[in-house]
């Protein structure tokens, strides 16, 4: 199991935006800003089965997350890993756990795609860091 | 040619950090923070022929850049594109053009890898944006 270096663990613990890279079936990358949470074993993301990101990781479970420190922009952490599990989140509990973590106010009734929500669990395999 | 939407063009004009996704020869993504500049036709990055990113784009020219707005974090732009040219930057002029753009103070004598520096020019093919 890959350890997240202690020097950069705060970057997964703080509610910073990550930029998640996935690979499309044609072999080209996609990168989009994401919410995430780190539980010491898995990096977890929310998406829905209607999104491209979901279809990419079903076909190719390799992902990479890049986070930089807004207060020290040359300090960064990249975590590469593999999607190990995809769990249904049809009650959107995980979505709202992330929304709370990121201070995003949204009513449950406003999340139209709850029936399609999933929790994506990534096991880190490599890290690269600077600063 | 893909137009960058006028609503999000400022995100390429401001010296914001981008997160550049490339694909490794094994099909897994890599994402790292980068400096970039947009000239209306190409997104340009600096790297060196000693870096993994260089070898990735030589083997697979597809890249994606994700930028979010630090003042409005749900506002973002993703630009996907193709590396069209790689130019030598062995005098590091392009490197220091970027360093100036990002307010990074560094003496020319401190850049050890100048002989290996290259300028990577990406032609956008698709954009995705929000906010």
Interface residues (C-beta under 8 A of the other chain):
Chain A: X17 X19 X20 X21 X22 X23 X26 X27 X28 X29 X30 X31 X32 X33 X60 X62 X63 X64 X65 X66 X68 X70 X73 X76 X78 X80 X128
Chain B: X17 X19 X20 X21 X22 X23 X26 X27 X28 X29 X30 X31 X32 X33 X60 X62 X63 X64 X65 X66 X68 X70 X73 X76 X78 X80 X128
